Amino acid sequence: MCISKPGQWYVLYVKARHERKIESLLKENQIETFLPLVKTVRKWSDRKKEIEAPLFPSYVFVKINLKKDAHKVLSVRSYCFFIRFGDEFAKVQEREIDSIKHLIKMNVPLKVENYTPSVKVGEHRKINKGVLNGLNCEILKANNENKIVVFIDSIKQNIVATVPSSYISEMVVV
């Protein structure tokens, strides 16, 4: 990653399976990028292999001054454009990027789920240990496992992670 400079995180949508290539080209153009990768097991008929895959397929995060650097970003080949919600470009807060980075460092199973505001499963709690200390989350109860959901509201995605019960503290009033 390039040295952090003032700017806002935006989300690029790129051609499927071109995330690493686009990230590399953007870095060559001095654009700060973030491509969250997670380890996953891929199965074929004759073998299994652990690979690193994007946590958000077809998404690459860029930290830019939109007016100044948008042309540098869009000049990269391979079909990339900014994600929009209505007339607004999708902006991601620095704290959300930091939360994603912390979840990846935990090296626990992660998966992305589409954001559904009407879902009210489990309790809202605060994490009191580890790299996610202080983070609010929602508890999911599935297959007798305690899982947390971290909401990345700006791109309407959720990250589901398994954490030890001892990491979870008091109830949070929503």
Disulfide bonds with the S-S distance in Angstrom:
none
